[in-house]
Amino acid sequence: MSRFEVALAGVLPVAGTARALDITSCGVLVPPGEIGDLQADLSCPATSGFCVRDPSVSCTSSAECPPPPCDAHGRPLPTCSLDGGTLGGNATLHMNGHSISGGTVGVFCRSKCLVEGPGEIFGVESAVVFLRARAAVQNLNVHDTTFFGIGSPILGSLDLANVTLSNIGDNAIRAGRVSATNVTVTNSGNVYGAVYANARLRGANVTVTANPEYGVFCNGSVKVSGLVATDNGEEGLVATRALLTDSTLTGNDAAGEGVDLRATSRPVLVNTTCGRSGRIPSDTGESWGVCTGD
């Protein structure tokens, strides 16, 4: 298979304690507890992969895999992963300024993992896909994918730092709990938004701008310092609860009611500018009286 694989381990390896394996081609195995050092740009052919629900089964298409599970919104998920690399639990991949392209998934994490740039993943269906455990992605440029940017179809936890995502066909970021610092998302997302956090979003310096649907959609609480949500096709932020500091939400939902921020409970805004707020459910037409246009 066109992937490198690390078996499950207990904790993320710490730099300097694990032997690094140089990676110059697809199909490299990184042993348990070690670090993969990417030494060349990888363009991995989508010729053979594995079934996400049963990684012991090889496949060349989803038709060769067990019936697909569905995501939180009932949409079937890809079942055959034709990927550039697979990381088992507690594995680390250093991109070292290189890129991964080709196949369905750039990097697939079976459990805890760390993908560390600088580096670039593009031209795949999904850039980084992980399952129930926590994944961390740092210093990465992700662009031009047809499905997820960085996401968990079953909504694991995700830590992001210094990540840029653009031209993502589905959710650019998708997880249960998201921690994001210095993250920018543009021209990305589907009906559930450029950034989808099922449980909560915590962050600093998060920019979501010029996305066709929602900027951020969260079924739980959002606490962000330095959120910039501008010129998105739907609301810049939808959440159950929101605490925003030093933030700007303007120019969103231009073809609709012009709502920048919609929440179930009254948002708490500190040194924050927004054009118009709205309540959930939205059919009341009421605002929260916290934005300049309310």
C-alpha positions in Angstrom: 0.0 0.0 0.0 1.1 3.6 -0.6 1.4 4.5 3.0 3.8 4.6 5.9 2.5 3.1 9.1 3.3 3.3 12.8 1.9 0.7 15.2 0.0 1.8 18.3 1.9 3.2 21.2 1.1 4.8 24.6 2.0 8.4 24.3 3.2 10.9 21.7 7.0 10.6 21.2 9.1 13.4 22.5 11.7 15.0 20.1 15.1 13.6 21.0 13.9 10.4 22.6 12.9 8.4 19.4 15.0 7.4 16.4 13.9 9.3 13.3 13.4 7.4 10.0 14.1 9.3 6.8 11.2 9.0 4.3 11.9 9.6 0.6 9.0 7.6 -1.0 5.5 6.3 -0.3 5.0 2.9 1.3 7.6 3.4 4.1 6.9 1.8 7.5 7.8 3.9 10.5 8.1 1.5 13.5 6.3 2.0 16.8 7.4 5.0 18.9 9.5 6.5 16.2 9.4 9.7 14.1 9.1 9.9 10.4 11.2 12.6 8.8 10.0 13.5 5.3 13.0 14.1 3.1 11.3 14.6 -0.3 8.0 15.7 -1.8 5.7 12.7 -2.1 3.2 12.2 -4.9 1.5 9.0 -4.0 -0.5 7.1 -6.6 -4.0 6.1 -5.7 -3.5 2.4 -6.6 -3.9 0.5 -3.4 -5.1 1.3 0.0 -6.9 -0.1 3.0 -10.5 -0.2 4.4 -10.9 2.4 7.1 -13.3 0.1 9.1 -10.9 -2.9 8.8 -7.3 -1.8 8.0 -6.3 -5.4 7.4 -8.3 -5.5 4.2 -6.7 -4.0 1.1 -8.7 -2.1 -1.4 -8.6 0.0 -4.6 -12.1 1.4 -4.2 -14.8 1.8 -1.5 -16.8 -0.9 -3.2 -14.3 -3.5 -1.8 -14.9 -2.4 1.8 -17.6 -3.0 4.4 -20.7 -0.7 4.2 -19.7 2.8 5.1 -20.5 4.4 8.4 -22.1 7.8 8.4 -20.9 11.0 9.9 -22.8 13.0 12.5 -25.2 14.3 9.8 -26.0 11.0 8.2 -23.6 11.4 5.2 -21.8 8.2 4.1 -18.0 8.4 4.7 -15.2 7.2 2.4 -14.3 3.6 3.3 -11.2 2.9 1.2 -8.2 5.0 2.2 -5.7 5.4 -0.7 -3.3 7.5 1.3 0.1 9.2 1.3 0.8 8.1 4.9 -0.7 6.3 7.9 0.3 7.1 11.5 -0.7 4.7 14.2 -1.2 5.8 17.8 1.2 8.3 19.2 3.2 8.7 16.0 4.9 11.9 14.6 5.5 13.0 11.1 7.9 15.8 10.4 7.1 17.4 7.0 10.4 19.3 6.9 9.2 21.8 4.3 8.0 19.1 1.9 4.6 18.2 0.4 2.2 15.2 0.1 -0.2 15.0 -2.8 -2.2 12.2 -4.5 -4.5 9.5 -3.2 -7.6 10.0 -1.1 -5.9 10.9 2.2 -2.6 12.7 2.8 -2.1 11.4 6.3 -4.3 9.0 8.1 -4.1 8.7 11.9 -5.5 5.6 13.5 -5.1 7.1 17.0 -3.1 9.9 18.6 -0.7 11.6 16.2 1.3 14.7 15.5 1.8 16.1 12.0 4.4 18.9 12.2 5.5 21.3 9.4 6.5 23.4 7.8 4.9 21.5 4.9 2.0 21.3 2.5 -0.7 18.8 1.7 -2.9 19.3 -1.4 -4.6 17.5 -4.3 -6.1 14.8 -2.2 -9.7 14.1 -1.0 -8.7 14.8 2.6 -5.4 16.1 3.9 -5.3 14.7 7.5 -8.0 12.3 8.8 -8.0 10.9 12.3 -10.4 8.8 14.4 -11.5 9.0 18.0 -8.3 10.1 19.8 -6.6 13.4 19.7 -4.6 14.7 16.8 -2.2 17.7 16.6 -1.3 19.5 13.4 1.3 22.4 13.4 2.8 24.7 10.8 0.9 23.2 7.8 -0.5 24.6 4.6 -3.5 22.6 3.3 -5.3 23.4 0.1 -7.3 22.1 -2.8 -9.0 19.1 -1.3 -12.3 17.7 -2.4 -13.4 16.5 1.1 -12.1 17.3 4.5 -9.1 19.5 5.2 -8.2 18.3 8.7 -10.9 16.2 10.3 -12.3 13.3 12.2 -15.4 11.7 10.7 -16.3 10.4 14.2 -15.4 13.7 15.9 -12.2 13.2 17.9 -10.2 16.1 19.4 -7.9 18.3 17.4 -5.2 20.8 18.3 -4.1 23.2 15.6 -1.3 25.8 15.6 -0.1 27.9 12.6 -2.3 26.2 10.0 -3.7 27.7 6.8 -6.5 26.0 4.8 -8.0 27.1 1.5 -10.1 25.8 -1.3 -11.4 22.8 0.8 -14.5 21.1 -0.6 -16.0 20.0 2.7 -15.3 21.2 6.2 -11.8 22.6 6.4 -11.7 21.7 10.1 -13.9 19.0 11.6 -13.7 17.5 15.0 -15.5 17.2 18.3 -13.3 19.5 20.4 -11.1 21.9 18.6 -8.2 24.0 20.0 -6.9 26.5 17.4 -4.1 29.1 17.5 -3.1 31.2 14.5 -5.4 29.4 12.0 -6.8 30.8 8.8 -9.6 29.3 6.6 -10.7 30.7 3.3 -13.0 29.6 0.5 -13.8 26.3 2.2 -16.7 24.4 3.6 -20.1 22.9 2.9 -23.5 23.4 4.6 -22.0 22.8 8.0 -19.4 25.4 7.7 -15.7 26.0 7.1 -15.0 25.1 10.7 -17.2 22.5 12.4 -16.7 21.8 16.1 -19.3 19.4 17.5 -18.6 20.0 21.2 -16.5 23.1 21.6 -14.0 25.5 20.1 -11.2 27.2 22.0 -8.7 29.4 20.3 -6.7 32.6 19.6 -6.2 34.4 16.3 -8.7 32.4 14.2 -9.6 33.8 10.8 -12.5 32.5 8.7 -13.2 34.7 5.7 -14.9 34.4 2.3 -16.2 30.9 2.9 -19.4 30.0 0.9 -21.4 28.8 4.0 -20.9 29.3 7.8 -17.6 30.5 9.0 -17.7 28.6 12.3 -20.5 26.2 13.2 -20.4 24.8 16.8 -23.0 22.7 18.6 -21.4 23.7 21.9 -19.5 26.6 23.3 -17.0 28.9 21.6 -14.3 30.8 23.5 -11.9 32.7 21.2 -9.7 35.7 21.4 -9.0 37.3 18.1 -11.7 35.7 15.9 -12.1 37.4 12.5 -15.2 36.1 10.7 -15.9 38.2 7.7 -17.7 37.9 4.3 -18.9 34.4 4.7 -22.0 33.2 2.8 -23.9 32.4 6.0 -23.4 33.5 9.6 -19.8 34.1 10.7 -20.4 32.1 13.9 -23.2 29.8 15.0 -22.9 28.4 18.5 -24.8 27.4 21.6 -22.7 29.8 23.8 -20.0 32.3 22.8 -17.3 34.3 24.6 -15.4 36.5 22.1 -12.6 38.9 22.9 -10.9 41.3 20.5 -12.9 39.9 17.6 -14.5 41.1 14.4 -17.6 39.6 12.8 -18.9 41.7 9.8 -20.2 41.3 6.3 -21.6 37.8 6.7 -24.8 36.3 5.4 -25.1 39.1 2.8 -27.7 37.3 0.8 -29.8 36.5 3.9 -30.6 38.5 7.0 -27.1 39.8 7.4 -26.5 38.0 10.7 -22.9 37.8 11.8 -23.4 35.9 15.0 -26.1 33.5 16.0 -26.4 31.8 19.4 -28.7 30.0 21.7 -27.8 32.1 24.8 -26.7 35.7 25.0 -23.1 36.0 23.6 -20.5 37.7 25.8 -18.5 40.1 23.7 -15.4 41.9 25.0 -13.8 44.6 22.7 -15.6 42.9 19.8 -17.3 44.3 16.8 -20.2 42.7 15.0 -22.9 43.9 12.6 -25.9 41.9 13.6 -26.8 39.1 16.0 -29.5 36.5 16.0 -31.1 33.9 18.2 -31.5 30.2 18.0 -34.1 29.2 16.9 -33.8 31.7 14.1 -37.5 31.9 13.3 -38.1 34.4 16.1 -36.2 37.1 14.2 -35.0 38.4 17.5 -31.5 39.7 18.1 -29.4 39.6 21.3 -28.8 43.3 21.3 -25.0 42.9 21.3 -24.0 44.1 17.8 -24.1 47.6 16.3 -27.0 46.7 13.9 -29.2 45.2 16.5 
